[in-house]
Amino acid sequence: MSERTVSNLLARYDELVALSWSDHERLKLVLQAQQQVILVIDGLQPDVGHEVLWVM
């Protein structure tokens, strides 16, 4: 699998995640059903460019 393919798939994944988080009613129902939220913080330092902080 090429780097470009992976980058394209990651971009599509990011779009799907963003779309799922924008549906506030659905998100409210999901969170009520599981009764808890686990927050995750992760850092990434790429070979080139600026550091990235992921908060999920």
PQR file of N, CA, C, O and H, with PARSE charges and radii, in Angstrom:
ATOM      1  N   MET A   1       0.850  -1.160   0.000 -0.4000 1.5000
ATOM      2  CA  MET A   1       0.000   0.000   0.000 -0.0000 2.0000
ATOM      3  C   MET A   1       0.904   1.235   0.000  0.5500 1.7000
ATOM      4  O   MET A   1       1.868   1.306   0.762 -0.5500 1.4000
ATOM      5  N   SER A   2       0.596   2.171  -0.829 -0.4000 1.5000
ATOM      6  CA  SER A   2       1.438   3.364  -0.946 -0.0000 2.0000
ATOM      7  C   SER A   2       1.122   4.389   0.147  0.5500 1.7000
ATOM      8  O   SER A   2       0.060   4.356   0.768 -0.5500 1.4000
ATOM      9  H   SER A   2      -0.187   2.113  -1.448  0.4000 1.0000
ATOM     10  N   GLU A   3       2.064   5.286   0.360 -0.4000 1.5000
ATOM     11  CA  GLU A   3       1.871   6.356   1.346 -0.0000 2.0000
ATOM     12  C   GLU A   3       0.673   7.228   0.973  0.5500 1.7000
ATOM     13  O   GLU A   3      -0.083   7.658   1.844 -0.5500 1.4000
ATOM     14  H   GLU A   3       2.927   5.313  -0.144  0.4000 1.0000
ATOM     15  N   ARG A   4       0.505   7.482  -0.307 -0.4000 1.5000
ATOM     16  CA  ARG A   4      -0.621   8.308  -0.768 -0.0000 2.0000
ATOM     17  C   ARG A   4      -1.957   7.629  -0.457  0.5500 1.7000
ATOM     18  O   ARG A   4      -2.906   8.291  -0.036 -0.5500 1.4000
ATOM     19  H   ARG A   4       1.119   7.132  -1.015  0.4000 1.0000
ATOM     20  N   THR A   5      -2.032   6.323  -0.659 -0.4000 1.5000
ATOM     21  CA  THR A   5      -3.260   5.585  -0.350 -0.0000 2.0000
ATOM     22  C   THR A   5      -3.588   5.683   1.130  0.5500 1.7000
ATOM     23  O   THR A   5      -4.739   5.914   1.503 -0.5500 1.4000
ATOM     24  H   THR A   5      -1.261   5.785  -1.001  0.4000 1.0000
ATOM     25  N   VAL A   6      -2.583   5.509   1.971 -0.4000 1.5000
ATOM     26  CA  VAL A   6      -2.793   5.607   3.408 -0.0000 2.0000
ATOM     27  C   VAL A   6      -3.244   7.015   3.781  0.5500 1.7000
ATOM     28  O   VAL A   6      -4.162   7.173   4.586 -0.5500 1.4000
ATOM     29  H   VAL A   6      -1.648   5.322   1.668  0.4000 1.0000
ATOM     30  N   SER A   7      -2.618   8.030   3.214 -0.4000 1.5000
ATOM     31  CA  SER A   7      -3.009   9.416   3.488 -0.0000 2.0000
ATOM     32  C   SER A   7      -4.448   9.678   3.072  0.5500 1.7000
ATOM     33  O   SER A   7      -5.192  10.335   3.799 -0.5500 1.4000
ATOM     34  H   SER A   7      -1.872   7.901   2.560  0.4000 1.0000
ATOM     35  N   ASN A   8      -4.846   9.174   1.912 -0.4000 1.5000
ATOM     36  CA  ASN A   8      -6.221   9.360   1.436 -0.0000 2.0000
ATOM     37  C   ASN A   8      -7.222   8.653   2.348  0.5500 1.7000
ATOM     38  O   ASN A   8      -8.275   9.206   2.665 -0.5500 1.4000
ATOM     39  H   ASN A   8      -4.242   8.641   1.321  0.4000 1.0000
ATOM     40  N   LEU A   9      -6.895   7.442   2.766 -0.4000 1.5000
ATOM     41  CA  LEU A   9      -7.788   6.705   3.658 -0.0000 2.0000
ATOM     42  C   LEU A   9      -7.897   7.388   5.016  0.5500 1.7000
ATOM     43  O   LEU A   9      -8.979   7.436   5.602 -0.5500 1.4000
ATOM     44  H   LEU A   9      -6.040   6.992   2.508  0.4000 1.0000
ATOM     45  N   LEU A  10      -6.805   7.906   5.512 -0.4000 1.5000
ATOM     46  CA  LEU A  10      -6.823   8.621   6.783 -0.0000 2.0000
ATOM     47  C   LEU A  10      -7.673   9.888   6.686  0.5500 1.7000
ATOM     48  O   LEU A  10      -8.404  10.220   7.618 -0.5500 1.4000
ATOM     49  H   LEU A  10      -5.926   7.867   5.036  0.4000 1.0000
ATOM     50  N   ALA A  11      -7.577  10.585   5.571 -0.4000 1.5000
ATOM     51  CA  ALA A  11      -8.396  11.788   5.364 -0.0000 2.0000
ATOM     52  C   ALA A  11      -9.880  11.436   5.336  0.5500 1.7000
ATOM     53  O   ALA A  11     -10.693  12.150   5.924 -0.5500 1.4000
ATOM     54  H   ALA A  11      -6.983  10.316   4.813  0.4000 1.0000
ATOM     55  N   ARG A  12     -10.244  10.346   4.659 -0.4000 1.5000
ATOM     56  CA  ARG A  12     -11.651   9.920   4.636 -0.0000 2.0000
ATOM     57  C   ARG A  12     -12.116   9.548   6.034  0.5500 1.7000
ATOM     58  O   ARG A  12     -13.230   9.891   6.430 -0.5500 1.4000
ATOM     59  H   ARG A  12      -9.583   9.767   4.182  0.4000 1.0000
ATOM     60  N   TYR A  13     -11.266   8.843   6.792 -0.4000 1.5000
ATOM     61  CA  TYR A  13     -11.591   8.462   8.162 -0.0000 2.0000
ATOM     62  C   TYR A  13     -11.833   9.709   9.019  0.5500 1.7000
ATOM     63  O   TYR A  13     -12.803   9.769   9.773 -0.5500 1.4000
ATOM     64  H   TYR A  13     -10.361   8.564   6.470  0.4000 1.0000
ATOM     65  N   ASP A  14     -10.953  10.696   8.900 -0.4000 1.5000
ATOM     66  CA  ASP A  14     -11.112  11.945   9.657 -0.0000 2.0000
ATOM     67  C   ASP A  14     -12.438  12.625   9.331  0.5500 1.7000
ATOM     68  O   ASP A  14     -13.095  13.169  10.219 -0.5500 1.4000
ATOM     69  H   ASP A  14     -10.164  10.648   8.287  0.4000 1.0000
ATOM     70  N   GLU A  15     -12.831  12.595   8.064 -0.4000 1.5000
ATOM     71  CA  GLU A  15     -14.102  13.195   7.662 -0.0000 2.0000
ATOM     72  C   GLU A  15     -15.282  12.455   8.280  0.5500 1.7000
ATOM     73  O   GLU A  15     -16.240  13.080   8.735 -0.5500 1.4000
ATOM     74  H   GLU A  15     -12.298  12.153   7.342  0.4000 1.0000
ATOM     75  N   LEU A  16     -15.216  11.127   8.297 -0.4000 1.5000
ATOM     76  CA  LEU A  16     -16.290  10.339   8.883 -0.0000 2.0000
ATOM     77  C   LEU A  16     -16.398  10.562  10.390  0.5500 1.7000
ATOM     78  O   LEU A  16     -17.500  10.654  10.930 -0.5500 1.4000
ATOM     79  H   LEU A  16     -14.438  10.619   7.927  0.4000 1.0000
ATOM     80  N   VAL A  17     -15.272  10.648  11.055 -0.4000 1.5000
ATOM     81  CA  VAL A  17     -15.284  10.913  12.500 -0.0000 2.0000
ATOM     82  C   VAL A  17     -15.872  12.287  12.783  0.5500 1.7000
ATOM     83  O   VAL A  17     -16.700  12.436  13.681 -0.5500 1.4000
ATOM     84  H   VAL A  17     -14.376  10.574  10.617  0.4000 1.0000
ATOM     85  N   ALA A  18     -15.450  13.288  12.023 -0.4000 1.5000
ATOM     86  CA  ALA A  18     -15.973  14.640  12.215 -0.0000 2.0000
ATOM     87  C   ALA A  18     -17.482  14.671  11.985  0.5500 1.7000
ATOM     88  O   ALA A  18     -18.211  15.336  12.721 -0.5500 1.4000
ATOM     89  H   ALA A  18     -14.777  13.167  11.293  0.4000 1.0000
ATOM     90  N   LEU A  19     -17.945  13.961  10.977 -0.4000 1.5000
ATOM     91  CA  LEU A  19     -19.376  13.920  10.684 -0.0000 2.0000
ATOM     92  C   LEU A  19     -20.142  13.250  11.819  0.5500 1.7000
ATOM     93  O   LEU A  19     -21.212  13.721  12.204 -0.5500 1.4000
ATOM     94  H   LEU A  19     -17.353  13.421  10.379  0.4000 1.0000
ATOM     95  N   SER A  20     -19.611  12.167  12.353 -0.4000 1.5000
ATOM     96  CA  SER A  20     -20.319  11.464  13.426 -0.0000 2.0000
ATOM     97  C   SER A  20     -20.390  12.311  14.695  0.5500 1.7000
ATOM     98  O   SER A  20     -21.367  12.221  15.439 -0.5500 1.4000
ATOM     99  H   SER A  20     -18.741  11.784  12.040  0.4000 1.0000
ATOM    100  N   TRP A  21     -19.372  13.130  14.951 -0.4000 1.5000
ATOM    101  CA  TRP A  21     -19.378  13.985  16.145 -0.0000 2.0000
ATOM    102  C   TRP A  21     -20.274  15.211  15.965  0.5500 1.7000
ATOM    103  O   TRP A  21     -20.626  15.859  16.951 -0.5500 1.4000
ATOM    104  H   TRP A  21     -18.579  13.202  14.347  0.4000 1.0000
ATOM    105  N   SER A  22     -20.646  15.539  14.738 -0.4000 1.5000
ATOM    106  CA  SER A  22     -21.483  16.719  14.510 -0.0000 2.0000
ATOM    107  C   SER A  22     -22.965  16.439  14.745  0.5500 1.7000
ATOM    108  O   SER A  22     -23.760  17.374  14.830 -0.5500 1.4000
ATOM    109  H   SER A  22     -20.360  15.012  13.937  0.4000 1.0000
ATOM    110  N   ASP A  23     -23.349  15.160  14.852 -0.4000 1.5000
ATOM    111  CA  ASP A  23     -24.740  14.784  15.112 -0.0000 2.0000
ATOM    112  C   ASP A  23     -24.947  14.739  16.629  0.5500 1.7000
ATOM    113  O   ASP A  23     -24.783  13.693  17.257 -0.5500 1.4000
ATOM    114  H   ASP A  23     -22.703  14.400  14.783  0.4000 1.0000
ATOM    115  N   HIS A  24     -25.308  15.885  17.205 -0.4000 1.5000
ATOM    116  CA  HIS A  24     -25.375  16.019  18.662 -0.0000 2.0000
ATOM    117  C   HIS A  24     -26.446  15.141  19.302  0.5500 1.7000
ATOM    118  O   HIS A  24     -26.238  14.629  20.402 -0.5500 1.4000
ATOM    119  H   HIS A  24     -25.441  16.734  16.695  0.4000 1.0000
ATOM    120  N   GLU A  25     -27.574  14.959  18.645 -0.4000 1.5000
ATOM    121  CA  GLU A  25     -28.629  14.113  19.216 -0.0000 2.0000
ATOM    122  C   GLU A  25     -28.176  12.655  19.286  0.5500 1.7000
ATOM    123  O   GLU A  25     -28.384  11.987  20.300 -0.5500 1.4000
ATOM    124  H   GLU A  25     -27.743  15.375  17.752  0.4000 1.0000
ATOM    125  N   ARG A  26     -27.564  12.167  18.221 -0.4000 1.5000
ATOM    126  CA  ARG A  26     -27.056  10.796  18.214 -0.0000 2.0000
ATOM    127  C   ARG A  26     -25.983  10.621  19.272  0.5500 1.7000
ATOM    128  O   ARG A  26     -25.967   9.620  19.988 -0.5500 1.4000
ATOM    129  H   ARG A  26     -27.396  12.709  17.398  0.4000 1.0000
ATOM    130  N   LEU A  27     -25.084  11.595  19.372 -0.4000 1.5000
ATOM    131  CA  LEU A  27     -24.006  11.540  20.353 -0.0000 2.0000
ATOM    132  C   LEU A  27     -24.571  11.513  21.777  0.5500 1.7000
ATOM    133  O   LEU A  27     -24.080  10.773  22.630 -0.5500 1.4000
ATOM    134  H   LEU A  27     -25.097  12.408  18.790  0.4000 1.0000
ATOM    135  N   LYS A  28     -25.603  12.322  22.030 -0.4000 1.5000
ATOM    136  CA  LYS A  28     -26.227  12.350  23.349 -0.0000 2.0000
ATOM    137  C   LYS A  28     -26.814  10.985  23.701  0.5500 1.7000
ATOM    138  O   LYS A  28     -26.651  10.519  24.829 -0.5500 1.4000
ATOM    139  H   LYS A  28     -26.002  12.923  21.337  0.4000 1.0000
ATOM    140  N   LEU A  29     -27.492  10.341  22.759 -0.4000 1.5000
ATOM    141  CA  LEU A  29     -28.068   9.019  23.000 -0.0000 2.0000
ATOM    142  C   LEU A  29     -26.990   7.975  23.276  0.5500 1.7000
ATOM    143  O   LEU A  29     -27.143   7.143  24.170 -0.5500 1.4000
ATOM    144  H   LEU A  29     -27.624  10.720  21.843  0.4000 1.0000
ATOM    145  N   VAL A  30     -25.916   8.015  22.521 -0.4000 1.5000
ATOM    146  CA  VAL A  30     -24.825   7.056  22.714 -0.0000 2.0000
ATOM    147  C   VAL A  30     -24.192   7.230  24.096  0.5500 1.7000
ATOM    148  O   VAL A  30     -23.949   6.252  24.802 -0.5500 1.4000
ATOM    149  H   VAL A  30     -25.792   8.691  21.795  0.4000 1.0000
ATOM    150  N   LEU A  31     -23.928   8.476  24.471 -0.4000 1.5000
ATOM    151  CA  LEU A  31     -23.291   8.729  25.757 -0.0000 2.0000
ATOM    152  C   LEU A  31     -24.210   8.383  26.923  0.5500 1.7000
ATOM    153  O   LEU A  31     -23.736   7.891  27.947 -0.5500 1.4000
ATOM    154  H   LEU A  31     -24.125   9.271  23.897  0.4000 1.0000
ATOM    155  N   GLN A  32     -25.504   8.628  26.793 -0.4000 1.5000
ATOM    156  CA  GLN A  32     -26.442   8.253  27.850 -0.0000 2.0000
ATOM    157  C   GLN A  32     -26.478   6.739  28.019  0.5500 1.7000
ATOM    158  O   GLN A  32     -26.582   6.241  29.140 -0.5500 1.4000
ATOM    159  H   GLN A  32     -25.889   9.029  25.961  0.4000 1.0000
ATOM    160  N   ALA A  33     -26.393   6.015  26.927 -0.4000 1.5000
ATOM    161  CA  ALA A  33     -26.447   4.553  26.993 -0.0000 2.0000
ATOM    162  C   ALA A  33     -25.213   3.973  27.672  0.5500 1.7000
ATOM    163  O   ALA A  33     -25.326   3.000  28.418 -0.5500 1.4000
ATOM    164  H   ALA A  33     -26.309   6.419  26.017  0.4000 1.0000
ATOM    165  N   GLN A  34     -24.050   4.544  27.434 -0.4000 1.5000
ATOM    166  CA  GLN A  34     -22.833   3.981  28.032 -0.0000 2.0000
ATOM    167  C   GLN A  34     -22.499   4.602  29.381  0.5500 1.7000
ATOM    168  O   GLN A  34     -21.658   4.066  30.103 -0.5500 1.4000
ATOM    169  H   GLN A  34     -23.958   5.334  26.828  0.4000 1.0000
ATOM    170  N   GLN A  35     -23.123   5.703  29.738 -0.4000 1.5000
ATOM    171  CA  GLN A  35     -23.040   6.344  31.050 -0.0000 2.0000
ATOM    172  C   GLN A  35     -21.641   6.814  31.449  0.5500 1.7000
ATOM    173  O   GLN A  35     -21.423   7.144  32.615 -0.5500 1.4000
ATOM    174  H   GLN A  35     -23.806   6.138  29.152  0.4000 1.0000
ATOM    175  N   GLN A  36     -20.720   6.854  30.545 -0.4000 1.5000
ATOM    176  CA  GLN A  36     -19.387   7.377  30.864 -0.0000 2.0000
ATOM    177  C   GLN A  36     -18.659   7.775  29.581  0.5500 1.7000
ATOM    178  O   GLN A  36     -18.994   7.330  28.484 -0.5500 1.4000
ATOM    179  H   GLN A  36     -20.898   6.586  29.598  0.4000 1.0000
ATOM    180  N   VAL A  37     -17.667   8.615  29.757 -0.4000 1.5000
ATOM    181  CA  VAL A  37     -16.830   9.046  28.644 -0.0000 2.0000
ATOM    182  C   VAL A  37     -15.383   8.924  29.094  0.5500 1.7000
ATOM    183  O   VAL A  37     -15.037   9.341  30.200 -0.5500 1.4000
ATOM    184  H   VAL A  37     -17.394   8.977  30.648  0.4000 1.0000
ATOM    185  N   ILE A  38     -14.550   8.363  28.258 -0.4000 1.5000
ATOM    186  CA  ILE A  38     -13.125   8.259  28.548 -0.0000 2.0000
ATOM    187  C   ILE A  38     -12.394   9.197  27.595  0.5500 1.7000
ATOM    188  O   ILE A  38     -12.475   9.039  26.377 -0.5500 1.4000
ATOM    189  H   ILE A  38     -14.831   8.025  27.360  0.4000 1.0000
ATOM    190  N   LEU A  39     -11.679  10.175  28.154 -0.4000 1.5000
ATOM    191  CA  LEU A  39     -10.931  11.119  27.340 -0.0000 2.0000
ATOM    192  C   LEU A  39      -9.510  10.610  27.155  0.5500 1.7000
ATOM    193  O   LEU A  39      -8.913  10.053  28.076 -0.5500 1.4000
ATOM    194  H   LEU A  39     -11.614  10.303  29.143  0.4000 1.0000
ATOM    195  N   VAL A  40      -8.980  10.808  25.965 -0.4000 1.5000
ATOM    196  CA  VAL A  40      -7.634  10.355  25.632 -0.0000 2.0000
ATOM    197  C   VAL A  40      -6.843  11.526  25.091  0.5500 1.7000
ATOM    198  O   VAL A  40      -7.345  12.294  24.270 -0.5500 1.4000
ATOM    199  H   VAL A  40      -9.465  11.261  25.217  0.4000 1.0000
ATOM    200  N   ILE A  41      -5.611  11.667  25.544 -0.4000 1.5000
ATOM    201  CA  ILE A  41      -4.710  12.693  25.013 -0.0000 2.0000
ATOM    202  C   ILE A  41      -3.458  11.980  24.537  0.5500 1.7000
ATOM    203  O   ILE A  41      -2.891  11.156  25.255 -0.5500 1.4000
ATOM    204  H   ILE A  41      -5.203  11.044  26.211  0.4000 1.0000
ATOM    205  N   ASP A  42      -3.030  12.298  23.329 -0.4000 1.5000
ATOM    206  CA  ASP A  42      -1.857  11.653  22.759 -0.0000 2.0000
ATOM    207  C   ASP A  42      -1.063  12.702  21.987  0.5500 1.7000
ATOM    208  O   ASP A  42      -1.639  13.636  21.428 -0.5500 1.4000
ATOM    209  H   ASP A  42      -3.490  12.967  22.745  0.4000 1.0000
ATOM    210  N   GLY A  43       0.218  12.550  21.957 -0.4000 1.5000
ATOM    211  CA  GLY A  43       1.072  13.466  21.211 -0.0000 2.0000
ATOM    212  C   GLY A  43       1.795  12.732  20.098  0.5500 1.7000
ATOM    213  O   GLY A  43       2.049  11.531  20.190 -0.5500 1.4000
ATOM    214  H   GLY A  43       0.685  11.791  22.411  0.4000 1.0000
ATOM    215  N   LEU A  44       2.119  13.455  19.065 -0.4000 1.5000
ATOM    216  CA  LEU A  44       2.824  12.880  17.927 -0.0000 2.0000
ATOM    217  C   LEU A  44       3.852  13.879  17.437  0.5500 1.7000
ATOM    218  O   LEU A  44       3.529  15.041  17.195 -0.5500 1.4000
ATOM    219  H   LEU A  44       1.913  14.431  18.991  0.4000 1.0000
ATOM    220  N   GLN A  45       5.065  13.441  17.293 -0.4000 1.5000
ATOM    221  CA  GLN A  45       6.095  14.296  16.722 -0.0000 2.0000
ATOM    222  C   GLN A  45       6.518  13.679  15.387  0.5500 1.7000
ATOM    223  O   GLN A  45       7.233  12.678  15.364 -0.5500 1.4000
ATOM    224  H   GLN A  45       5.328  12.497  17.490  0.4000 1.0000
ATOM    225  N   PRO A  46       6.081  14.269  14.290 -0.5600 1.5000
ATOM    226  CA  PRO A  46       6.444  13.736  12.972  0.2800 2.0000
ATOM    227  C   PRO A  46       7.908  14.003  12.649  0.5500 1.7000
ATOM    228  O   PRO A  46       8.562  14.830  13.286 -0.5500 1.4000
ATOM    229  N   ASP A  47       8.405  13.292  11.654 -0.4000 1.5000
ATOM    230  CA  ASP A  47       9.787  13.501  11.218 -0.0000 2.0000
ATOM    231  C   ASP A  47       9.994  14.915  10.694  0.5500 1.7000
ATOM    232  O   ASP A  47      11.055  15.508  10.885 -0.5500 1.4000
ATOM    233  H   ASP A  47       7.874  12.621  11.136  0.4000 1.0000
ATOM    234  N   VAL A  48       8.975  15.447  10.033 -0.4000 1.5000
ATOM    235  CA  VAL A  48       9.047  16.789   9.465 -0.0000 2.0000
ATOM    236  C   VAL A  48       7.800  17.557   9.891  0.5500 1.7000
ATOM    237  O   VAL A  48       6.697  17.010   9.877 -0.5500 1.4000
ATOM    238  H   VAL A  48       8.112  14.965   9.878  0.4000 1.0000
ATOM    239  N   GLY A  49       7.968  18.793  10.260 -0.4000 1.5000
ATOM    240  CA  GLY A  49       6.808  19.617  10.594 -0.0000 2.0000
ATOM    241  C   GLY A  49       6.644  19.805  12.079  0.5500 1.7000
ATOM    242  O   GLY A  49       7.539  19.508  12.869 -0.5500 1.4000
ATOM    243  H   GLY A  49       8.864  19.237  10.271  0.4000 1.0000
ATOM    244  N   HIS A  50       5.471  20.311  12.445 -0.4000 1.5000
ATOM    245  CA  HIS A  50       5.177  20.646  13.827 -0.0000 2.0000
ATOM    246  C   HIS A  50       4.583  19.462  14.565  0.5500 1.7000
ATOM    247  O   HIS A  50       4.024  18.553  13.952 -0.5500 1.4000
ATOM    248  H   HIS A  50       4.744  20.552  11.802  0.4000 1.0000
ATOM    249  N   GLU A  51       4.708  19.477  15.885 -0.4000 1.5000
ATOM    250  CA  GLU A  51       4.111  18.451  16.720 -0.0000 2.0000
ATOM    251  C   GLU A  51       2.588  18.552  16.638  0.5500 1.7000
ATOM    252  O   GLU A  51       2.037  19.616  16.358 -0.5500 1.4000
ATOM    253  H   GLU A  51       5.163  20.216  16.383  0.4000 1.0000
ATOM    254  N   VAL A  52       1.935  17.447  16.881 -0.4000 1.5000
ATOM    255  CA  VAL A  52       0.487  17.407  16.839 -0.0000 2.0000
ATOM    256  C   VAL A  52      -0.016  16.848  18.175  0.5500 1.7000
ATOM    257  O   VAL A  52       0.504  15.842  18.659 -0.5500 1.4000
ATOM    258  H   VAL A  52       2.382  16.582  17.109  0.4000 1.0000
ATOM    259  N   LEU A  53      -1.013  17.487  18.764 -0.4000 1.5000
ATOM    260  CA  LEU A  53      -1.641  17.003  19.980 -0.0000 2.0000
ATOM    261  C   LEU A  53      -3.035  16.539  19.629  0.5500 1.7000
ATOM    262  O   LEU A  53      -3.838  17.314  19.111 -0.5500 1.4000
ATOM    263  H   LEU A  53      -1.435  18.304  18.370  0.4000 1.0000
ATOM    264  N   TRP A  54      -3.334  15.270  19.909 -0.4000 1.5000
ATOM    265  CA  TRP A  54      -4.644  14.702  19.640 -0.0000 2.0000
ATOM    266  C   TRP A  54      -5.405  14.615  20.961  0.5500 1.7000
ATOM    267  O   TRP A  54      -4.909  14.027  21.922 -0.5500 1.4000
ATOM    268  H   TRP A  54      -2.681  14.640  20.331  0.4000 1.0000
ATOM    269  N   VAL A  55      -6.588  15.186  21.018 -0.4000 1.5000
ATOM    270  CA  VAL A  55      -7.462  15.061  22.181 -0.0000 2.0000
ATOM    271  C   VAL A  55      -8.751  14.429  21.680  0.5500 1.7000
ATOM    272  O   VAL A  55      -9.448  14.988  20.833 -0.5500 1.4000
ATOM    273  H   VAL A  55      -6.992  15.664  20.238  0.4000 1.0000
ATOM    274  N   MET A  56      -9.055  13.254  22.217 -0.4000 1.5000
ATOM    275  CA  MET A  56     -10.253  12.523  21.769 -0.0000 2.0000
ATOM    276  C   MET A  56     -11.140  12.242  22.943  0.5500 1.7000
ATOM    277  O   MET A  56     -12.200  11.637  22.785 -0.5500 1.4000
ATOM    278  H   MET A  56      -8.489  12.800  22.905  0.4000 1.0000
TER
END
